Amino acid sequence: MSSASPPNRLCIVGLGRVGEEVARQAAKSGHFGPLPTDNAILGTIRRQSDKGHKFALREIDETGHETDGLYRTCYYDKLLDETDFLESCTHVLFALPAPQTDTDQRAMDQLSETLLASLRSACLWIGVISTTGVYGDHKGAKVNEESVCFCRDKESSAGRLWHFEEYWKTRIQQACDKSEAKEGMGRASPVVRVFRCAGIYGGGQSALHTVYKNGAPKPAKAPRQKNSAGSDTLTPVILTNRIHVEDLAAAVTSSMQLQGTKFVSYSTISTAGQDLATTAPFRIYNLSDDLPEARKVVLEYAASIFKAKGIKLCEESIQESKASGRSRRRLTDHKIVSNDRMHEELLPDLTYPTYKEGLDAILEESNTPWGETKTKD
Ligand SMILES: NC(=O)c1ccc[n+]([C@@H]2O[C@H](COP(=O)([O-])OP(=O)(O)OC[C@H]3O[C@@H](n4cnc5c(N)ncnc54)[C@H](OP(=O)(O)O)[C@@H]3O)[C@@H](O)[C@H]2O)c1
């Protein structure tokens, strides 16, 4: 006797800038539902609810917006005590910083037990938002998903995300081994997809926001450095990759939609010609646009389109703080990120293939700090 599959249900752990955009696009995809009555898309938020709880789950309607309805408690370190609903989630996306404390890690261990519990859990797909920062410095060489990750330092956020990726890789391998041992069972554990994101812009953060706040970048002398022989040489220009949050969310949503059925026989997995995007238990994707560019060039482009639009910028150019780990990485990590796998398996075309299309679109958005700015005649 065959029965209809239960509806797909998505939980986004960490409903921030990325989580919200994924929720919006997942809602529009029609892959989850029915919306909003079935609590088909939920996200965790850290906000005081009217019941005084620190964490809450927020329900998303079909347009991707918060409904008035459900608020359920979701303490990070007690997630499982009160969230049995997770057992009926088919898709779970982690869009928050990797666990930073032992308490966070214990919560994650508990959560993974629930998600991976074979046959009991409905989970098909687990996604993890990570960073291309995990590759570290490749001295300007191109990196793909098989490249070595040099950034494993648990003190840095990129290093913590690398450990988080490894955590899920190990957990899913263990689940596969267990599942394979049960003859004829087929897959009883979800697939894990890691999304290593380049610098994310959009959703209220971009080079336009930086330039609007800090002023146009000043023309600078070409930076110089000493080479190994002690001579003065030009510092190589560091190109960086970025991705618009909408394209990021489109790629993640596309991956989710490849998982629509629970049981895939392991005998069909990992053979030549197989569709790895659908069947591989663990797969990594670099998410970045098609044009790596020097940060300064992007800031100059932002300043130029403000100028063309007649929007005045402050005269003073404020120096960016170089103290943060991310700022330090920008100055030292040099690699070009390949997005071939993303294009081949998830997203043939980007809405914002380069920073130019992305910034041009953001300039026109109404909910920006310069939205009310008077333009010159
Ligand atoms: N920015 C980049 O360029 C970049 C590049 C690559 C990867 N990433 C990764 O992408 C992730 C998502 O980026 P985003 O821009 O969406 O960040 P975001 O807007 O700061 O959202 C992060 C979300 O995680 C929640 N959160 C943080 N710590 C938590 C904790 N201990 N327990 C429960 N929830 C917690 C936040 O809740 P609150 O709102 O309550 O703080 C927020 O909802 C980042 O965390 C980062 O690891 C970022």
The ligand as an SDF file (V2000), in Angstrom:
LIG
                    3D

 48 52  0  0  0  0  0  0  0  0999 V2000
   29.5150   37.8090    6.0540 N   0  0  0  0  0  0  0  0  0  0  0  0
   30.1140   37.0850    5.1550 C   0  0  0  0  0  0  0  0  0  0  0  0
   30.6470   37.6220    4.1760 O   0  0  0  0  0  0  0  0  0  0  0  0
   30.1680   35.5970    5.3010 C   0  0  0  0  0  0  0  0  0  0  0  0
   30.8990   34.8720    4.3630 C   0  0  0  0  0  0  0  0  0  0  0  0
   30.8840   33.4950    4.4500 C   0  0  0  0  0  0  0  0  0  0  0  0
   30.1820   32.8550    5.4530 C   0  0  0  0  0  0  0  0  0  0  0  0
   29.4910   33.5630    6.3980 N   0  0  0  0  0  0  0  0  0  0  0  0
   28.7520   32.8230    7.4210 C   0  0  0  0  0  0  0  0  0  0  0  0
   27.3800   32.9830    7.1290 O   0  0  0  0  0  0  0  0  0  0  0  0
   26.6500   32.9880    8.3620 C   0  0  0  0  0  0  0  0  0  0  0  0
   25.3510   33.7280    8.1530 C   0  0  0  0  0  0  0  0  0  0  0  0
   25.6450   35.0480    7.7140 O   0  0  0  0  0  0  0  0  0  0  0  0
   24.5930   36.2010    7.9750 P   0  0  0  0  0  0  0  0  0  0  0  0
   25.0610   37.3690    7.2200 O   0  0  0  0  0  0  0  0  0  0  0  0
   23.2140   35.6840    7.7430 O   0  0  0  0  0  0  0  0  0  0  0  0
   24.7950   36.4570    9.5160 O   0  0  0  0  0  0  0  0  0  0  0  0
   23.7460   37.1620   10.5170 P   0  0  0  0  0  0  0  0  0  0  0  0
   22.8500   38.0720    9.7750 O   0  0  0  0  0  0  0  0  0  0  0  0
   24.5790   37.6940   11.6280 O   0  0  0  0  0  0  0  0  0  0  0  0
   22.8760   35.9400   11.0360 O   0  0  0  0  0  0  0  0  0  0  0  0
   23.3790   34.9690   11.8990 C   0  0  0  0  0  0  0  0  0  0  0  0
   22.2260   34.3360   12.6230 C   0  0  0  0  0  0  0  0  0  0  0  0
   22.7210   33.3970   13.5730 O   0  0  0  0  0  0  0  0  0  0  0  0
   22.1310   33.6670   14.8380 C   0  0  0  0  0  0  0  0  0  0  0  0
   23.0740   33.2880   15.9070 N   0  0  0  0  0  0  0  0  0  0  0  0
   24.3080   33.7720   16.1140 C   0  0  0  0  0  0  0  0  0  0  0  0
   24.8730   33.1540   17.1750 N   0  0  0  0  0  0  0  0  0  0  0  0
   23.9420   32.2690   17.6410 C   0  0  0  0  0  0  0  0  0  0  0  0
   23.9160   31.3450   18.7140 C   0  0  0  0  0  0  0  0  0  0  0  0
   24.9540   31.1820   19.5210 N   0  0  0  0  0  0  0  0  0  0  0  0
   22.8060   30.6230   18.9050 N   0  0  0  0  0  0  0  0  0  0  0  0
   21.7440   30.7570   18.1050 C   0  0  0  0  0  0  0  0  0  0  0  0
   21.6970   31.6110   17.0810 N   0  0  0  0  0  0  0  0  0  0  0  0
   22.7970   32.3650   16.8410 C   0  0  0  0  0  0  0  0  0  0  0  0
   21.8800   35.1430   14.8190 C   0  0  0  0  0  0  0  0  0  0  0  0
   20.9040   35.4710   15.7750 O   0  0  0  0  0  0  0  0  0  0  0  0
   20.8060   36.9950   16.3300 P   0  0  0  0  0  0  0  0  0  0  0  0
   20.1410   37.7800   15.2280 O   0  0  0  0  0  0  0  0  0  0  0  0
   20.0000   36.8760   17.5300 O   0  0  0  0  0  0  0  0  0  0  0  0
   22.2040   37.4460   16.5970 O   0  0  0  0  0  0  0  0  0  0  0  0
   21.3840   35.3350   13.3980 C   0  0  0  0  0  0  0  0  0  0  0  0
   20.0320   34.9800   13.2690 O   0  0  0  0  0  0  0  0  0  0  0  0
   27.5890   33.6940    9.3580 C   0  0  0  0  0  0  0  0  0  0  0  0
   27.3090   33.2940   10.6690 O   0  0  0  0  0  0  0  0  0  0  0  0
   28.9480   33.2370    8.8730 C   0  0  0  0  0  0  0  0  0  0  0  0
   29.3070   32.0930    9.6340 O   0  0  0  0  0  0  0  0  0  0  0  0
   29.4660   34.9220    6.3290 C   0  0  0  0  0  0  0  0  0  0  0  0
  1  2  1  0
  2  3  2  0
  2  4  1  0
  4  5  1  0
  4 48  2  0
  5  6  2  0
  6  7  1  0
  7  8  2  0
  8  9  1  0
  8 48  1  0
  9 10  1  0
  9 46  1  0
 10 11  1  0
 11 12  1  0
 11 44  1  0
 12 13  1  0
 13 14  1  0
 14 15  2  0
 14 16  1  0
 14 17  1  0
 17 18  1  0
 18 19  2  0
 18 20  1  0
 18 21  1  0
 21 22  1  0
 22 23  1  0
 23 24  1  0
 23 42  1  0
 24 25  1  0
 25 26  1  0
 25 36  1  0
 26 27  1  0
 26 35  1  0
 27 28  2  0
 28 29  1  0
 29 30  1  0
 29 35  2  0
 30 31  1  0
 30 32  2  0
 32 33  1  0
 33 34  2  0
 34 35  1  0
 36 37  1  0
 36 42  1  0
 37 38  1  0
 38 39  2  0
 38 40  1  0
 38 41  1  0
 42 43  1  0
 44 45  1  0
 44 46  1  0
 46 47  1  0
M  CHG  2   8   1  16  -1
M  END
$$$$
